């Protein structure tokens, strides 16, 4: 290889419905501009196609995960997540990606950060973005993480080994408060004078929820339908920017798209109802407790982000949120929330302790797609 290139050992791993570039922390310089420049070059940003990098030209595939040994007694590895903008030279380090957190377990086991015993190993992951612990429970054989299995998740073709994720004490992952506005619901007004009822709930990830009906939507629209509606995307982004100012992520809502593009997330919800997924399968209203769609980086998520699912699960247990209000009585009393996302139903288990969200559990699959060396020019 040309010795004028910089080389980085890395893996590309799918975790849940996301895909990202994984590196050990000793492959990169310390936190700062140099590290960010390297990551942007590795992914190929800024460029809509990311043609000269390893990104997939989509917010779901333009992500970075940095793993290293933890100095904490309650964790095996430290994990830092970065949402890499596709078309701008920006990396948002403010929050976590729940889907890729499942893949951290595979990376940690396969790179000998933990000693893994059969049949399953629990990798204790400290997420530096949110200062939270995640237990990632991974099937193991001969000291390596297993990817093959019979478990399915909507939004990912085929089957894989079931990975269980336990998000411990998830309240206030980014803002420090589960209700960062201080209220379960708020009324906001956009520039054109329209008013919207929203709930902002921060459990692992802060999410702004909007009533679908107030956006003049049915709530069962698929991502591609919304992305063909720039009017809806613009309203959602304006509301997201208002919320970013309300919860203190930016001082001025006008700067939120640039300075905090990934957090908070934003989405719309409606009561349980049937719909057809992108593959033509019918999702029955009796198989879901709520229908929800989430967006990230000014695009719609093709399935459902796990950090968002933790937030949605938490919101379903807080009276007065628009999530709570949309639920039937029996769904409010249960421990499991079934979220109807574009591809189907996702189960989220929520455990309470003294009126606090103690733990939220979700299952995923993950698979290592590539291990090798990535190269970037010496001068970047």
N, C-alpha and C positions, 0 to 999 in steps of 0.2 A: 504493500500500500504506500502511496505517496507520503513521505515523512513530513510533508508540510501540512498534513491534515491532523486535526485533533481527534482522538479516538476515545469512545466511551462504551464500556460494557453495559448492556441494558437488556431488558425484556419488554416485549409487547404482550400485554395480558388483557383478556376480556374478563371483566368482573360484572356480573349481572347484565344489564343492558347498556353498559358503557365499555370503552376500550381506552387504554392509556399506556404511556411509556413509563416503565419502572426502572429506577436507578438506585444503587446503593449510595448513601450520602458521601462516601469517600471518593466517589467518581467525580464529584462536583466541588467547585470552590465554595467558601462560606456564603451565607446570605448576602445578597447585594446585587449591584448592577451587572457585574461580570457573570454571575450565575444566571441571572435572568436572560442576558444576551445569548448565552450558550443554549438555554432551554428553548428560547424562541427559534434559534437556528436549527436545533434538532428537530423541532416540530414543523419547521418551514413557514413560520409566521413572521410578518404579516403577508398573507397571500391567500386569496379566496380558494385556490385549489391546493394550497400547501404542497405544491408540486415538487419542491426541492427539499422536502423534509418528510418526517414520519407521521405527521398528522393526517387525519382522514377528512379534512375540509368540512368538519361538522363539530359543534360544541360537545357532542357525546364522545367524540374520538380525538379531541384536541386537549388532552389532559396529561399531567405529569404527577408521578408519585415518587417520593424520595424516602428511602427506608434506611434506618440505621439502628444499632443496638441502643437500648434504653438504659439510662442511669437510674430510673425509677424502680422501686421495689415491687410496685404493682403492675409493671409492664415488661414485656419481653423486647418489643421494638418501638421505636418512635417513627411516626409516619407523618409526612408533610404533603399536602395536596395543593396543586396549582391548576386553576382553570385558565388555559391558554387561549387567548383570543385568536380567531382565525385570521381576521383581516386588519387587526391593529396590533402594535407592539406592546401588548398589555398582558400581564399575568395577574389574575386575581387570587390572592393568598388568604382571603378572609374566612373561607369556610371549607367544609369537607365534601367529598363525593362519597355517598353511602354505598353506591354500587361497587366502586373500585375498592372500597374498604374490604370487601369480601376477598378480593384478589391479593390483598396484602398478606393474608394468611398463607396462600400458596407461595408467594415470593419469599416470605420469611422462612418457611420450612425448607424449600428447595435450595435456599442460599445459606443454610446452616445457622440462621440466627436463633433457632430454637431446636431442642432435641425433641423429635416427634416420635411418640410411641403409638402403636396400633391399639384399637382400630380407628380412634379419632384423637386429634390433638387440639387443645385450646391455645390459640395464640392470643396473648394479651397485648393489644395494640393501643398505644397512646397517640392520639391524634393531636399534633401540635397546633393545628389551626383552631381547634375548638377547646383544647385542654380537657378532653374527655377520653375515657377508656372504652374500648370496644373489644369484647371477646369474640374472636372468630374461630368457630369450631369446624375443623376440617377433617374429612376422612383421610386416613394415612395407610400406606402399604410399603414395607421395606424402607422406611425412613423418608419416603417422598409423599407429597400431597397427591391425592387421587383426583383426577378430573372426570373420568368416565363413570356414568351411573344412569339411573332411570328417572331422575328428577327433572321436571320441566318447569320453566317460568315463562309466562306470556311475554312475547317480544323477542325471544331468543330461539332460533331454530334448533331442533333436536333435543337431546337429553344430556344430563351431566350429573356429577356427584352433588349431593345436597350439602350445602354449607349453611350453617346457622350463625346468625349474627346477633349478638346481644349488645345493644347500645345502653350503657349504664349511665344513670343520672343525666339524661340528655337535655334537661331544661337549660335554656339560655346558652346554646352552643356558640353563638357569635356575639350576641348582645348582652349576655349575662342574665336575661330575664325571659321567662317563657311567654309572657305577654309584654313585649318591649314598648308598646304604646301605653301600657297601664290599663288597657281595656280589652275585654274579649271581642269587642266590635267597635268600629269607628265609622263615621261618615266623612267622606272626603269629596272635594269638588275639583273638577278638572278646569282647564282654561276656558272651555266653551260653556261653563256653567252647569254641566251635568254632575249629578251627585251619585255616589256609589257607596254602598255598605261593604266594608272590608273587615277581615280579621287578619292580624299579623301574629303568627305563632312561631316561636323560635325553640325548637327541640332538635338538636344537632344542626339544623339549618333553618334560618328564618324564611318563612314563606308568606306572601301576601295572597289571601284568598278573596276572590270576587264572586258575587252571585252571577251565574251564567245569564239568568233572565235579565239582569240589569245591563248586560252587554248586548241584549237582544239576541241571545243565542239559546239553543235548545239544551246545550250542555254535553251532548253526545257527539259533537263534531270531532272529526279526526284531525290530527296535526296538519296534514297537507291542506285541509279545507281552511284552517285558520291562517296558515301561512300565505294563502291566496287572498286573504283579507287584510290588506295593510292598514285599513281603518281600525280593525280590532287590535292588531299588533301594536299600533301607535297608542291606542287608549290604554292597553295593558301596560305598556312601557311608561306612559305618563303616570299612571297610578303607582307603579312600582317605584318610580323616582320620588313621588310624593312620600311614599312609605319609607324609603331609604332616609329621607330627611327627618321624618317623624321619629325614627328609631335610632338616629344618631350616627348612621354609617357615613353620611355626608353632611356638610354644613348647608349646602344649597342644592335643592332638588334639580336645578338646571345642570349640575355637574355630575349627577349620579350615573348616567349612561357611560361616561368616560372614566370616572374615578371608582365606581363600584358596579361594574357591569354584570357580575355574576350573583351578587347578593344584595338584597333578598331575592329569592326566586318569586315567581308570580304564577297564578293560575286561576281557573274558574271552576266552580262546583255547582252541582245540582242534586236533587234527591235521586234515589234509586230509580232507574228506568232501563229498559232494554235498548240495545244498539247493535250495530254490525261492525266488527273489527276490520282492520285493513286486509285480512285474509279471507273475508267473506263469511266468517263464523258469527253466529248470533250469540250475544251475551245476554242472558236472561236477567230481568230485573230482580228475580229472587236469588240470584247468585252474587249480588252486590248490595252493600249498605249505602253507598254513595257513589256518584259518578264524578270524576275529577280529571282535569287536564292541567299539566304544568308546563311552564316555559323556562328556558335558561338562555342567557346571552342573546336575548331578543329573538329567539327561535323557540318553537314548540318541541318539547321532549317527545320522542317517538313512543315511549312507553311511560315509565314513571320513575323518577329518581328516588333512591332509597332514603337519602336525607329528607326529601320531601315527604316520603311515606311515614317516616318517624314523626315529622311535624304534623302530618294529617292525623295520624293515630293519636297523638297527644291532644290535638284540637278537638277530637271526637269525645274527649273526656272532660272538656271544660265547658260548663253551661254558659250559654250566651254567645259562643262563637257561631259564625254562620255555618260551620261544619255541624256542630251540635244541633242547631235549629233544623237542618235538613234531614236529620236522622229520624227513623221511626223509633218509638219508645223502646222496643225490645233491643234495638241496636245500641241505644244509649246505655243499657244496663249490662251489656256483654263485655268480655275481655278482649275479643277479637273484632277488628274492623276489616271489612272486605271492601277494598277500593276498586271501583270499576275504572280502570285506565284504558287507553286506546286499544290494547291487545287483549284485555281480559280482566280477571279478578285477582287482586293481590291481597294476601292476608297479612295483617299487622297485629301482633299480640302486644297489649299494653298492660303493664303491671304498675299498680299504684301503691304508695306507702305514705300514710298520713297526708293524704290529699296532694302528694307530689308524684310526678311521673318518675318512678324508680328505674324502670327498664322497659325498653321496647325491642321486640324480637322480630326479625324478618329472615326468610330463607332465600338463598341465591344459588347460582352455579357460577363457576369461573374456570377459565382454561388458559394455559400459557400458549400463545400463538407463535412466539419467536423468542429465541435467546441468541444474542450475538454481540456484534460491535457496530456502533453507529459512528459515522464520520462527519465532521464539519470542517470547513476551511480554517486554516491556522489564523487568518486575519478576519475577524468578524466585526 
